Amino acid sequence: MFRTALLRSARQAVRAAPRWQAPIARPVARSSLFQAKQITPSAFQAVRCYSASAGLSKEQVEGRIMDLLKNFDKVTDVSKLNGESHFHNDLGLDSLDTVEVVMAIEEEFSIEIPDKEADAIHSVKQAVDYILAQPDAH
Amino acid sequence: MASFNPTLRHQVIAVYKELLFLGREYPLGYEYYRTRLRKAFASQKDVTDEAQIKKGIERAQFVKKEIEALYYLKRYRALRQRYDKI
């Protein structure tokens, strides 16, 4: 009996403590946060919302597409591979290979490229530009 | 080949894409499937007659159905093997 009463009182004390502290602590914490935001907004730019775009940089996208093409078995002449390479003229890929490359790009960035737009992608540069224009590319 | 008719070209590419996608689960492996699919499409690259191309697309659609059926059969056999222990 004595033990349960002790425990209960202890629990109540624990529960009550933050409740009493909260009204005092909260405005202080909040105002300091707002001040910090006003003074140094750069510190908060690292925080990103879940709804924000992935924020891929051009180099990142280009690097990933290049890696993907490097591993593609039909690309024999890797030396010709650069940011401006044309799939057909430089890399020697035909239209069927291009479809495969576009599919691989879709998978890499977890997006779906409609047929119309997929048909317009003929070079590394076009692919990079397309990915950069997509807000939901990862 | 399809430079005369862009819609047919789109159709061919779309069906190629669909077939490629279906091939990921192919029992003999994706590589086996991909090379054969490519060969099948590349062998028809000189076809210029529209009716012929349409026929080819229809054949591709038929093959698509067949592959789906193959997957169902594979699943059915796998399930049967597990449940029909004699």
Backbone of each chain as ProteinMPNN parsed JSONL, in Angstrom:
{"seq_chain_A": "MFRTALLRSARQAVRAAPRWQAPIARPVARSSLFQAKQITPSAFQAVRCYSASAGLSKEQVEGRIMDLLKNFDKVTDVSKLNGESHFHNDLGLDSLDTVEVVMAIEEEFSIEIPDKEADAIHSVKQAVDYILAQPDAH", "coords_chain_A": {"N_chain_A": [[0.831, -1.21, 0.0], [1.794, 1.209, 0.895], [3.863, 1.467, -0.845], [2.685, 1.679, -3.411], [1.319, 4.056, -3.108], [3.399, 5.789, -2.775], [4.666, 5.573, -5.231], [2.668, 6.562, -6.843], [2.43, 9.18, -6.045], [4.91, 10.064, -6.711], [4.843, 9.81, -9.474], [2.89, 11.649, -10.092], [4.14, 13.933, -9.33], [6.185, 14.035, -11.152], [4.726, 14.329, -13.479], [3.519, 16.735, -13.001], [5.577, 18.507, -12.834], [6.829, 19.3, -15.401], [4.603, 20.542, -16.405], [4.303, 22.774, -14.916], [6.614, 24.024, -15.448], [6.521, 24.47, -18.103], [4.94, 26.807, -19.084], [6.671, 28.771, -18.394], [9.057, 28.148, -19.578], [8.537, 27.897, -22.301], [7.883, 30.392, -23.8], [10.329, 31.597, -23.664], [12.069, 29.893, -24.998], [10.92, 29.957, -27.526], [11.099, 32.639, -28.314], [13.828, 32.922, -28.442], [14.37, 31.299, -30.538], [13.108, 32.544, -32.673], [14.525, 34.879, -32.763], [17.012, 33.951, -33.448], [16.49, 33.075, -35.985], [15.922, 35.402, -37.312], [18.299, 36.744, -37.178], [20.371, 35.048, -38.127], [19.677, 33.672, -40.861], [20.874, 31.843, -42.511], [21.611, 29.606, -41.115], [19.383, 28.058, -41.03], [18.9, 27.099, -43.507], [19.778, 24.615, -44.039], [17.846, 22.912, -43.242], [15.307, 20.947, -44.608], [12.132, 20.601, -46.08], [9.895, 17.768, -46.244], [8.32, 17.913, -48.426], [9.723, 19.38, -50.201], [11.634, 19.809, -53.244], [14.082, 17.453, -54.479], [16.407, 18.723, -54.988], [18.603, 18.398, -56.837], [21.874, 18.758, -58.048], [23.453, 20.009, -61.026], [25.851, 18.736, -61.681], [25.704, 16.439, -60.2], [23.521, 15.07, -61.369], [24.485, 14.744, -63.94], [26.753, 13.185, -63.459], [25.593, 10.848, -62.495], [24.134, 9.965, -64.682], [26.184, 9.557, -66.472], [27.603, 7.479, -65.225], [25.725, 5.506, -65.409], [25.592, 5.184, -68.169], [28.158, 4.344, -68.64], [28.148, 1.812, -67.586], [26.506, 0.576, -69.308], [26.212, -1.938, -71.647], [26.325, -1.613, -74.403], [27.652, 0.67, -75.005], [30.595, 1.175, -76.298], [32.787, 2.789, -76.746], [34.127, 4.451, -74.413], [35.599, 6.695, -74.135], [34.519, 8.656, -75.66], [32.482, 9.542, -74.205], [30.907, 12.184, -72.76], [29.603, 15.217, -71.261], [28.198, 16.237, -73.38], [27.643, 14.293, -75.171], [26.127, 12.698, -77.929], [23.604, 10.292, -78.229], [23.255, 8.711, -80.519], [25.046, 9.676, -82.544], [27.586, 9.965, -81.287], [27.896, 7.888, -79.406], [27.039, 5.678, -80.7], [24.594, 4.374, -80.404], [21.501, 2.825, -81.205], [17.97, 3.449, -81.962], [16.567, 1.653, -80.394], [18.35, 1.067, -78.365], [18.443, 3.553, -77.221], [15.916, 3.698, -76.087], [16.262, 1.835, -74.071], [18.228, 3.102, -72.56], [16.83, 5.368, -71.72], [14.898, 4.145, -70.167], [16.528, 3.129, -68.16], [17.392, 5.513, -67.059], [14.988, 6.491, -66.096], [14.568, 4.666, -64.066], [16.759, 5.102, -62.434], [16.383, 7.696, -61.44], [13.969, 7.45, -60.307], [11.521, 8.261, -61.645], [8.833, 8.768, -63.989], [9.006, 8.925, -67.402], [7.142, 10.4, -69.872], [6.128, 9.031, -73.085], [6.292, 10.841, -75.238], [8.101, 12.82, -74.373], [10.24, 11.222, -73.81], [10.993, 10.45, -76.286], [12.209, 12.684, -77.256], [14.65, 12.813, -76.099], [17.885, 12.663, -76.886], [20.492, 12.971, -76.293], [23.136, 13.201, -73.822], [23.117, 15.668, -72.638], [20.508, 16.607, -73.094], [19.095, 14.768, -71.586], [20.036, 15.367, -69.008], [19.095, 17.99, -68.735], [16.381, 17.507, -68.833], [15.952, 15.962, -66.525], [16.678, 17.798, -64.58], [14.641, 19.593, -64.839], [12.543, 18.245, -63.747], [10.66, 18.213, -60.865], [10.278, 16.094, -59.091], [12.317, 14.287, -59.309], [14.775, 12.026, -58.098]], "CA_chain_A": [[0.0, 0.0, 0.0], [2.657, 2.384, 1.018], [4.696, 1.567, -2.04], [1.893, 2.206, -4.535], [1.042, 5.472, -2.842], [4.654, 6.515, -3.03], [4.865, 5.608, -6.687], [1.676, 7.438, -7.462], [2.785, 10.585, -5.763], [6.117, 10.379, -7.482], [4.425, 9.976, -10.877], [2.185, 12.932, -10.199], [5.135, 14.998, -9.226], [6.895, 14.082, -12.438], [3.813, 14.867, -14.487], [3.23, 18.136, -12.708], [6.765, 19.358, -12.949], [6.954, 19.977, -16.689], [3.447, 21.387, -16.661], [4.544, 24.071, -14.293], [7.763, 24.682, -16.068], [6.27, 24.761, -19.511], [4.612, 28.188, -19.448], [7.82, 29.672, -18.195], [10.147, 27.824, -20.488], [8.205, 27.955, -23.725], [8.098, 31.675, -24.49], [11.76, 31.899, -23.715], [12.649, 29.095, -26.077], [10.389, 30.394, -28.82], [11.636, 33.945, -28.694], [15.23, 32.776, -28.82], [14.382, 30.671, -31.861], [12.763, 33.55, -33.669], [15.645, 35.825, -32.878], [18.089, 33.296, -34.193], [16.092, 33.007, -37.389], [16.023, 36.727, -37.906], [19.676, 37.203, -37.26], [21.156, 34.192, -39.025], [18.82, 32.776, -41.633], [21.663, 30.834, -43.225], [21.685, 28.403, -40.295], [18.165, 27.26, -41.21], [18.747, 26.639, -44.889], [20.101, 23.194, -44.096], [16.62, 22.167, -42.967], [14.537, 20.813, -45.838], [10.849, 19.961, -45.85], [9.697, 16.538, -47.004], [7.639, 18.224, -49.672], [10.602, 20.14, -51.083], [12.249, 18.994, -54.293], [15.306, 16.804, -54.017], [17.496, 19.674, -55.106], [19.763, 17.783, -57.474], [22.724, 19.697, -58.777], [23.685, 19.58, -62.416], [26.988, 17.804, -61.71], [25.21, 15.169, -59.648], [22.691, 14.4, -62.372], [25.355, 14.368, -65.053], [27.588, 12.083, -63.003], [24.811, 9.614, -62.383], [23.79, 9.5, -66.033], [27.433, 9.047, -67.072], [27.869, 6.16, -64.624], [24.738, 4.599, -65.981], [25.989, 4.892, -69.556], [29.423, 3.6, -68.603], [27.834, 0.415, -67.306], [25.658, 0.059, -70.377], [27.164, -2.761, -72.408], [26.413, -1.24, -75.821], [28.58, 1.788, -75.154], [31.923, 0.562, -76.386], [33.838, 3.814, -76.723], [33.841, 5.271, -73.231], [36.354, 7.956, -74.242], [33.669, 9.678, -76.302], [31.394, 9.876, -73.286], [31.015, 13.412, -71.956], [28.317, 15.859, -70.995], [27.53, 16.671, -74.602], [27.578, 13.182, -76.119], [24.865, 12.346, -78.568], [23.486, 8.836, -78.12], [23.401, 8.038, -81.807], [26.228, 10.098, -83.307], [28.847, 9.762, -80.569], [27.996, 6.626, -78.681], [26.69, 4.572, -81.584], [23.399, 3.649, -79.943], [20.352, 3.025, -82.094], [16.762, 3.924, -81.264], [16.171, 0.677, -79.364], [19.245, 1.287, -77.214], [18.032, 4.801, -76.569], [14.775, 3.352, -75.232], [16.791, 1.184, -72.872], [18.909, 4.118, -71.752], [15.807, 6.204, -71.083], [14.311, 3.328, -69.102], [17.489, 3.088, -67.054], [17.363, 6.835, -66.418], [13.732, 6.519, -65.325], [14.741, 3.874, -62.856], [17.788, 5.733, -61.6], [15.856, 8.881, -60.762], [12.622, 7.057, -59.879], [10.441, 9.044, -62.241], [8.336, 8.178, -65.224], [9.101, 9.89, -68.495], [6.142, 10.077, -70.901], [6.707, 8.619, -74.371], [6.58, 12.007, -76.07], [9.336, 13.454, -73.915], [11.322, 10.244, -73.914], [11.407, 10.428, -77.682], [13.01, 13.878, -77.544], [15.954, 12.72, -75.443], [18.836, 12.021, -77.794], [21.878, 13.181, -75.861], [23.331, 13.278, -72.375], [22.73, 17.01, -72.2], [19.041, 16.677, -73.058], [18.642, 13.975, -70.437], [20.341, 16.126, -67.793], [18.171, 19.121, -68.663], [15.043, 17.008, -68.518], [15.918, 15.563, -65.114], [16.729, 19.008, -63.754], [13.34, 20.258, -64.917], [11.547, 17.466, -63.013], [10.795, 18.47, -59.43], [10.221, 14.886, -58.256], [13.424, 13.364, -59.594], [15.633, 11.804, -56.928]], "C_chain_A": [[0.857, 1.248, 0.0], [3.471, 2.605, -0.263], [3.921, 2.17, -3.211], [1.595, 3.683, -4.348], [2.265, 6.321, -3.148], [4.878, 6.688, -4.524], [3.922, 6.599, -7.345], [2.041, 8.904, -7.259], [4.011, 11.006, -6.565], [5.753, 10.659, -8.936], [3.741, 11.317, -11.074], [3.166, 14.089, -10.169], [5.872, 15.174, -10.555], [6.023, 14.729, -13.493], [3.592, 16.355, -14.276], [4.413, 19.042, -13.014], [6.888, 20.044, -14.308], [5.799, 20.916, -16.976], [3.655, 22.768, -16.047], [5.672, 24.807, -14.971], [7.435, 25.196, -17.468], [5.938, 26.22, -19.807], [5.788, 29.151, -19.271], [8.843, 29.436, -19.308], [9.793, 28.131, -21.933], [8.429, 29.312, -24.378], [9.575, 32.024, -24.623], [12.393, 31.183, -24.907], [12.209, 29.628, -27.434], [11.025, 31.703, -29.262], [13.099, 33.818, -29.109], [15.334, 32.18, -30.228], [14.104, 31.708, -32.95], [13.902, 34.533, -33.867], [16.758, 35.227, -33.727], [17.769, 33.291, -35.691], [16.272, 34.355, -38.066], [17.474, 37.139, -38.112], [20.466, 36.38, -38.265], [20.24, 33.235, -39.783], [19.597, 31.66, -42.329], [21.731, 29.522, -42.44], [20.488, 27.499, -40.54], [17.997, 26.765, -42.63], [19.074, 25.151, -45.029], [18.86, 22.347, -43.872], [15.765, 22.146, -44.224], [13.233, 20.103, -45.519], [10.763, 18.68, -46.668], [9.088, 16.828, -48.366], [8.544, 18.962, -50.655], [11.2, 19.217, -52.143], [13.602, 18.498, -53.806], [16.517, 17.734, -54.124], [18.753, 19.064, -55.68], [20.57, 18.865, -58.176], [23.018, 19.128, -60.152], [24.796, 18.533, -62.486], [26.549, 16.418, -61.242], [24.46, 14.377, -60.707], [23.569, 13.884, -63.499], [26.209, 13.159, -64.677], [26.83, 10.774, -62.962], [24.45, 9.067, -63.757], [25.03, 8.926, -66.718], [27.756, 7.651, -66.531], [26.972, 5.095, -65.246], [25.135, 4.196, -67.404], [27.272, 4.076, -69.601], [29.156, 2.11, -68.405], [26.953, -0.218, -68.378], [26.536, -0.665, -71.387], [27.291, -2.353, -73.879], [27.357, -0.071, -76.058], [29.993, 1.217, -75.132], [33.016, 1.598, -76.22], [33.574, 4.799, -75.585], [34.541, 6.631, -73.333], [35.498, 9.064, -74.86], [32.57, 10.175, -75.378], [31.71, 11.158, -72.527], [29.635, 14.052, -71.855], [27.524, 16.218, -72.235], [27.262, 15.527, -75.565], [26.17, 12.966, -76.661], [24.775, 10.825, -78.59], [23.788, 8.143, -79.443], [24.735, 8.391, -82.474], [27.537, 9.765, -82.6], [28.979, 8.37, -79.979], [27.58, 5.42, -79.516], [25.507, 3.749, -81.113], [22.272, 3.867, -80.947], [19.109, 3.355, -81.27], [16.336, 2.952, -80.159], [17.044, 0.814, -78.118], [18.843, 2.535, -76.448], [16.849, 4.546, -75.636], [15.273, 2.727, -73.932], [17.483, 2.183, -71.948], [17.884, 4.967, -71.009], [15.135, 5.434, -69.949], [15.234, 3.263, -67.886], [17.51, 4.414, -66.31], [16.11, 6.966, -65.556], [13.916, 5.815, -63.986], [15.697, 4.557, -61.879], [17.21, 6.9, -60.796], [14.438, 8.67, -60.247], [11.54, 8.038, -60.342], [9.929, 8.273, -63.449], [8.356, 9.242, -66.305], [8.073, 9.503, -69.55], [6.811, 9.829, -72.258], [7.125, 9.808, -75.225], [7.915, 12.628, -75.679], [10.52, 12.506, -74.045], [11.866, 10.201, -75.335], [12.318, 11.605, -78.023], [14.403, 13.812, -76.918], [16.911, 11.948, -76.347], [20.273, 12.182, -77.331], [21.934, 13.282, -74.348], [22.821, 14.619, -71.862], [21.202, 17.143, -72.091], [18.493, 15.917, -71.857], [18.854, 14.747, -69.137], [19.354, 17.274, -67.634], [16.775, 18.659, -68.274], [14.93, 16.649, -67.045], [15.901, 16.791, -64.211], [15.39, 19.732, -63.749], [12.269, 19.51, -64.13], [11.705, 17.725, -61.523], [10.843, 17.191, -58.586], [11.283, 13.857, -58.613], [14.314, 13.235, -58.364], [17.029, 11.438, -57.365]], "O_chain_A": [[0.666, 2.185, -0.775], [3.725, 3.73, -0.693], [4.419, 3.051, -3.913], [1.616, 4.461, -5.301], [2.169, 7.416, -3.702], [5.222, 7.764, -5.012], [4.288, 7.353, -8.247], [1.968, 9.73, -8.169], [4.124, 12.142, -7.027], [6.262, 11.594, -9.555], [3.966, 12.022, -12.058], [3.026, 15.078, -10.888], [6.138, 16.287, -11.008], [6.479, 15.549, -14.29], [3.492, 17.131, -15.227], [4.249, 20.198, -13.403], [7.039, 21.265, -14.359], [5.944, 21.925, -17.666], [3.234, 23.785, -16.598], [5.688, 26.035, -15.058], [7.981, 26.192, -17.942], [6.565, 26.827, -20.676], [5.87, 30.195, -19.917], [9.404, 30.367, -19.885], [10.644, 28.573, -22.705], [9.097, 29.39, -25.409], [9.995, 32.667, -25.584], [13.133, 31.767, -25.7], [13.006, 29.738, -28.365], [11.433, 31.863, -30.413], [13.557, 34.516, -30.014], [16.24, 32.501, -30.997], [14.763, 31.745, -33.989], [14.2, 34.958, -34.984], [17.352, 35.882, -34.584], [18.644, 33.474, -36.537], [16.705, 34.448, -39.214], [17.82, 37.796, -39.094], [21.142, 36.923, -39.139], [20.061, 32.092, -39.362], [19.016, 30.638, -42.694], [21.889, 28.452, -43.028], [20.563, 26.296, -40.287], [17.026, 26.067, -42.923], [18.696, 24.51, -46.01], [18.827, 21.182, -44.27], [15.521, 23.186, -44.836], [13.221, 19.12, -44.778], [11.47, 18.521, -47.663], [9.306, 16.096, -49.331], [8.176, 19.15, -51.814], [11.264, 18.002, -51.96], [14.187, 19.035, -52.865], [17.52, 17.549, -53.434], [19.835, 19.183, -55.105], [20.019, 19.764, -58.812], [22.855, 17.934, -60.404], [24.705, 17.568, -63.244], [26.948, 15.389, -61.788], [24.713, 13.192, -60.922], [23.424, 12.75, -63.955], [26.371, 12.229, -65.467], [27.35, 9.726, -63.344], [24.459, 7.855, -63.973], [24.946, 7.94, -67.449], [28.133, 6.755, -67.287], [27.388, 3.979, -65.556], [25.028, 3.032, -67.789], [27.458, 3.232, -70.478], [29.841, 1.26, -68.975], [26.692, -1.421, -68.344], [27.485, -0.091, -71.922], [28.27, -2.714, -74.532], [27.808, 0.152, -77.182], [30.51, 0.831, -74.084], [34.056, 1.32, -75.622], [32.908, 5.82, -75.755], [34.126, 7.599, -72.695], [35.723, 10.25, -74.616], [31.826, 11.098, -75.71], [32.661, 11.212, -71.747], [28.637, 13.493, -72.309], [26.322, 16.474, -72.16], [26.722, 15.741, -76.651], [25.176, 13.044, -75.939], [25.744, 10.145, -78.927], [24.482, 7.127, -79.485], [25.465, 7.504, -82.916], [28.494, 9.33, -83.241], [30.042, 7.751, -80.045], [27.747, 4.276, -79.092], [25.429, 2.553, -81.394], [22.109, 4.966, -81.476], [19.178, 3.518, -80.052], [15.814, 3.365, -79.124], [16.571, 0.698, -76.988], [18.889, 2.583, -75.219], [16.78, 5.101, -74.539], [14.784, 3.037, -72.846], [17.347, 2.122, -70.726], [18.042, 5.252, -69.822], [14.838, 6.001, -68.897], [14.786, 3.332, -66.741], [17.629, 4.446, -65.085], [16.158, 7.48, -64.438], [13.487, 6.293, -62.936], [15.469, 4.584, -60.669], [17.516, 7.064, -59.615], [13.787, 9.615, -59.802], [10.762, 8.563, -59.545], [10.508, 7.271, -63.868], [7.792, 10.324, -66.141], [8.121, 8.39, -70.074], [7.896, 10.338, -72.542], [8.18, 9.789, -75.859], [8.751, 12.924, -76.533], [11.642, 12.916, -74.344], [13.05, 9.948, -75.553], [13.106, 11.532, -78.966], [15.242, 14.672, -77.185], [16.765, 10.742, -76.545], [21.181, 11.591, -77.915], [20.91, 13.431, -73.681], [22.186, 14.704, -70.811], [20.679, 17.712, -71.132], [17.553, 16.361, -71.199], [17.977, 14.783, -68.274], [18.835, 17.511, -66.543], [16.077, 19.313, -67.5], [13.943, 16.984, -66.39], [15.198, 16.82, -63.201], [15.042, 20.402, -62.777], [11.201, 20.063, -63.865], [12.777, 17.483, -60.969], [11.391, 17.201, -57.483], [11.16, 12.684, -58.258], [14.574, 14.219, -57.672], [17.9, 11.211, -56.525]]}, "seq_chain_B": "MASFNPTLRHQVIAVYKELLFLGREYPLGYEYYRTRLRKAFASQKDVTDEAQIKKGIERAQFVKKEIEALYYLKRYRALRQRYDKI", "coords_chain_B": {"N_chain_B": [[13.016, 3.73, -90.782], [10.448, 4.213, -89.737], [10.245, 6.818, -90.231], [8.511, 7.903, -91.966], [6.072, 7.761, -90.802], [5.304, 9.04, -87.88], [3.599, 8.283, -85.77], [3.39, 5.537, -85.905], [5.998, 4.874, -85.383], [6.197, 5.713, -82.739], [4.458, 3.901, -81.624], [5.767, 1.497, -82.047], [8.058, 1.866, -80.505], [6.897, 2.168, -78.017], [5.763, -0.333, -77.588], [7.994, -1.872, -77.557], [9.188, -0.951, -75.264], [7.316, -1.735, -73.353], [7.498, -4.484, -73.609], [10.128, -4.874, -72.851], [9.949, -4.136, -70.206], [8.287, -6.107, -69.224], [9.975, -8.223, -69.386], [11.594, -8.395, -67.2], [11.146, -10.27, -65.263], [11.664, -12.598, -66.424], [11.978, -16.119, -66.786], [14.405, -17.21, -67.735], [16.216, -15.252, -67.316], [17.052, -11.779, -67.453], [18.929, -10.757, -69.229], [19.168, -12.671, -71.252], [16.617, -12.494, -72.291], [16.513, -9.85, -73.13], [18.482, -9.586, -75.164], [17.391, -11.277, -77.07], [14.937, -10.113, -77.614], [15.746, -7.704, -78.67], [17.043, -8.572, -80.951], [14.886, -9.596, -82.329], [13.415, -7.289, -82.84], [15.264, -5.77, -84.265], [15.592, -7.269, -86.502], [13.452, -6.623, -88.015], [13.854, -4.153, -89.009], [14.021, -3.179, -91.562], [11.553, -3.104, -92.618], [9.197, -1.326, -94.371], [6.676, -0.986, -95.258], [3.509, 0.166, -94.329], [1.322, -1.386, -93.56], [2.574, -3.76, -93.029], [4.148, -3.027, -90.873], [2.177, -2.47, -89.015], [1.147, -4.993, -88.698], [3.331, -6.182, -87.533], [3.4, -4.827, -85.096], [1.048, -5.751, -84.011], [1.749, -8.397, -83.703], [3.677, -8.129, -81.776], [2.104, -7.28, -79.654], [0.667, -9.579, -79.266], [2.688, -11.303, -78.459], [3.274, -10.13, -76.077], [0.989, -10.737, -74.585], [1.349, -13.46, -74.493], [3.619, -13.701, -72.934], [2.691, -12.724, -70.531], [0.832, -14.737, -69.991], [2.607, -16.804, -69.701], [3.832, -16.101, -67.324], [1.718, -16.377, -65.57], [1.325, -19.092, -65.76], [3.713, -20.005, -64.75], [3.508, -19.158, -62.147], [1.3, -20.61, -61.329], [2.286, -23.196, -61.516], [4.312, -23.115, -59.638], [2.845, -22.718, -57.299], [1.321, -25.021, -57.287], [3.248, -26.973, -57.034], [4.013, -26.553, -54.453], [1.727, -27.111, -52.967], [0.677, -29.546, -53.821], [1.833, -31.904, -52.684], [2.692, -35.202, -52.877]], "CA_chain_B": [[11.857, 2.986, -91.238], [9.2, 4.846, -89.348], [10.355, 8.26, -90.404], [7.348, 8.336, -92.735], [4.888, 7.841, -89.951], [5.777, 9.122, -86.496], [2.755, 7.593, -84.785], [3.775, 4.123, -85.914], [7.292, 4.812, -84.701], [5.895, 5.775, -81.303], [3.823, 2.641, -81.208], [6.789, 0.447, -82.003], [8.928, 2.11, -79.356], [6.125, 1.918, -76.793], [5.592, -1.772, -77.385], [9.327, -2.36, -77.184], [9.377, -0.598, -73.861], [6.459, -2.596, -72.537], [8.056, -5.836, -73.626], [11.342, -4.851, -72.026], [9.536, -4.089, -68.807], [7.757, -7.423, -68.873], [11.035, -9.232, -69.389], [12.429, -8.374, -65.99], [10.918, -11.454, -64.437], [11.721, -13.749, -67.32], [12.626, -17.239, -66.075], [15.787, -17.475, -68.168], [17.077, -14.107, -67.023], [16.742, -10.556, -68.202], [19.897, -10.578, -70.315], [18.743, -13.586, -72.309], [15.392, -11.946, -72.863], [16.783, -8.558, -73.767], [19.196, -9.779, -76.428], [16.482, -11.883, -78.049], [13.934, -9.111, -77.977], [16.44, -6.751, -79.527], [17.265, -9.218, -82.249], [13.587, -9.692, -82.991], [13.032, -5.963, -83.344], [16.244, -5.309, -85.234], [15.426, -8.022, -87.747], [12.337, -6.024, -88.756], [14.101, -2.708, -89.175], [13.914, -2.77, -92.963], [10.15, -3.104, -93.029], [8.762, 0.046, -94.607], [5.245, -0.977, -95.563], [2.741, 0.49, -93.123], [0.507, -2.546, -93.169], [3.504, -4.739, -92.444], [4.545, -2.54, -89.54], [1.02, -2.665, -88.139], [1.111, -6.418, -88.425], [4.415, -6.436, -86.571], [2.984, -4.322, -83.778], [0.052, -6.695, -83.509], [2.48, -9.586, -83.263], [4.317, -7.775, -80.508], [1.054, -7.298, -78.624], [0.363, -10.996, -79.024], [3.799, -11.847, -77.662], [3.1, -9.577, -74.73], [-0.032, -11.569, -73.935], [1.934, -14.78, -74.261], [4.546, -13.618, -71.801], [1.839, -12.636, -69.334], [0.304, -16.082, -69.757], [3.729, -17.604, -69.203], [4.035, -15.781, -65.904], [0.63, -17.003, -64.81], [1.595, -20.526, -65.73], [4.842, -20.211, -63.835], [2.989, -18.994, -60.789], [0.42, -21.737, -61.065], [3.114, -24.386, -61.297], [5.02, -22.96, -58.363], [1.87, -22.938, -56.222], [0.921, -26.42, -57.313], [4.357, -27.754, -56.486], [4.055, -26.406, -53.0], [0.536, -27.655, -52.299], [0.345, -30.896, -54.267], [2.842, -32.891, -52.272], [2.083, -36.545, -52.853]], "C_chain_B": [[10.58, 3.757, -90.943], [9.24, 6.359, -89.513], [9.168, 8.789, -91.2], [6.174, 8.602, -91.81], [5.299, 7.852, -88.471], [4.899, 8.387, -85.492], [3.093, 6.106, -84.725], [5.086, 3.935, -85.173], [7.093, 4.817, -83.186], [5.339, 4.457, -80.814], [4.859, 1.536, -81.068], [7.656, 0.629, -80.758], [8.194, 1.81, -78.054], [6.007, 0.428, -76.523], [6.931, -2.407, -77.009], [9.586, -2.129, -75.691], [8.563, -1.514, -72.948], [7.024, -4.007, -72.46], [9.314, -5.912, -72.77], [10.98, -4.905, -70.552], [9.035, -5.448, -68.341], [8.874, -8.445, -68.68], [11.847, -9.309, -68.119], [12.309, -9.632, -65.164], [11.076, -12.722, -65.257], [12.509, -14.887, -66.675], [14.083, -17.462, -66.468], [16.701, -16.272, -67.956], [16.813, -12.944, -67.955], [17.666, -10.389, -69.404], [19.515, -11.416, -71.529], [17.564, -12.989, -73.06], [15.691, -10.707, -73.697], [17.466, -8.733, -75.115], [18.26, -10.343, -77.487], [15.435, -10.898, -78.52], [14.534, -8.11, -78.961], [16.63, -7.303, -80.922], [15.962, -9.264, -83.028], [13.175, -8.348, -83.582], [13.987, -5.508, -84.45], [16.082, -6.027, -86.567], [14.326, -7.418, -88.613], [12.603, -4.579, -89.139], [13.945, -2.24, -90.621], [12.48, -2.736, -93.468], [9.678, -1.665, -93.179], [7.262, 0.129, -94.855], [4.432, -0.787, -94.279], [1.93, -0.698, -92.622], [1.381, -3.594, -92.492], [3.892, -4.325, -91.028], [3.409, -2.765, -88.55], [0.894, -4.132, -87.739], [2.164, -6.783, -87.365], [4.038, -5.989, -85.174], [1.965, -5.269, -83.16], [0.724, -7.965, -82.977], [3.147, -9.324, -81.91], [3.31, -7.787, -79.365], [0.694, -8.734, -78.253], [1.438, -11.625, -78.14], [3.693, -11.364, -76.222], [2.109, -10.412, -73.926], [0.558, -12.93, -73.573], [2.846, -14.759, -73.04], [3.772, -13.507, -70.492], [1.304, -14.019, -68.97], [1.391, -16.987, -69.18], [3.961, -17.362, -67.717], [2.943, -16.41, -65.05], [0.866, -18.496, -64.661], [2.699, -20.842, -64.728], [4.366, -20.145, -62.383], [2.139, -20.194, -60.394], [1.242, -22.981, -60.742], [3.825, -24.316, -59.952], [4.075, -23.247, -57.202], [1.512, -24.417, -56.131], [2.009, -27.303, -56.698], [4.371, -27.698, -54.967], [2.884, -27.106, -52.314], [0.269, -29.11, -52.634], [1.404, -31.916, -53.894], [2.181, -34.254, -52.154], [2.64, -37.338, -51.662]], "O_chain_B": [[9.732, 3.925, -91.82], [8.383, 7.081, -89.002], [8.846, 9.975, -91.127], [5.395, 9.535, -92.007], [5.602, 6.81, -87.891], [5.396, 7.915, -84.469], [3.088, 5.494, -83.657], [5.266, 2.968, -84.433], [7.716, 4.049, -82.454], [5.695, 3.963, -79.744], [4.841, 0.752, -80.119], [7.949, -0.333, -80.048], [8.773, 1.273, -77.11], [6.132, -0.022, -75.384], [6.981, -3.364, -76.236], [10.118, -2.981, -74.98], [9.046, -1.998, -71.924], [7.032, -4.638, -71.403], [9.536, -6.889, -72.055], [11.605, -5.61, -69.76], [9.316, -5.885, -67.224], [8.738, -9.402, -67.917], [12.696, -10.188, -67.971], [13.237, -10.02, -64.455], [10.665, -13.8, -64.827], [13.57, -14.664, -66.091], [14.901, -17.855, -65.636], [17.855, -16.292, -68.385], [16.402, -13.122, -69.101], [17.24, -9.938, -70.467], [19.532, -10.947, -72.667], [17.521, -12.981, -74.29], [15.191, -10.544, -74.81], [17.076, -8.103, -76.098], [18.316, -9.949, -78.652], [15.092, -10.861, -79.701], [13.906, -7.728, -79.949], [16.416, -6.623, -81.926], [15.934, -9.005, -84.231], [12.649, -8.284, -84.694], [13.561, -4.929, -85.449], [16.389, -5.477, -87.624], [14.274, -7.674, -89.816], [11.69, -3.861, -89.545], [13.76, -1.05, -90.876], [12.229, -2.379, -94.619], [9.749, -0.878, -92.235], [6.652, 1.185, -94.684], [4.64, -1.481, -93.283], [1.866, -0.972, -91.423], [0.98, -4.228, -91.516], [3.957, -5.148, -90.114], [3.626, -3.186, -87.413], [0.576, -4.459, -86.595], [1.918, -7.568, -86.45], [4.316, -6.676, -84.192], [2.001, -5.556, -81.964], [0.327, -8.522, -81.954], [3.172, -10.184, -81.029], [3.608, -8.239, -78.259], [0.453, -9.056, -77.089], [1.144, -12.373, -77.208], [3.985, -12.099, -75.278], [2.343, -10.748, -72.765], [0.301, -13.474, -72.499], [2.841, -15.681, -72.225], [4.138, -14.107, -69.482], [1.318, -14.422, -67.806], [1.14, -17.813, -68.303], [4.246, -18.286, -66.955], [3.202, -16.91, -63.956], [0.643, -19.084, -63.603], [2.623, -21.808, -63.968], [4.755, -20.943, -61.53], [2.243, -20.719, -59.285], [0.928, -23.722, -59.811], [3.929, -25.307, -59.229], [4.442, -23.926, -56.243], [1.413, -24.984, -55.043], [1.729, -28.241, -55.952], [4.7, -28.675, -54.293], [3.031, -27.633, -51.211], [-0.305, -29.837, -51.823], [1.819, -32.711, -54.736], [1.216, -34.424, -51.408], [2.262, -38.491, -51.457]]}, "name": "protein", "num_of_chains": 2, "seq": "MFRTALLRSARQAVRAAPRWQAPIARPVARSSLFQAKQITPSAFQAVRCYSASAGLSKEQVEGRIMDLLKNFDKVTDVSKLNGESHFHNDLGLDSLDTVEVVMAIEEEFSIEIPDKEADAIHSVKQAVDYILAQPDAHMASFNPTLRHQVIAVYKELLFLGREYPLGYEYYRTRLRKAFASQKDVTDEAQIKKGIERAQFVKKEIEALYYLKRYRALRQRYDKI"}
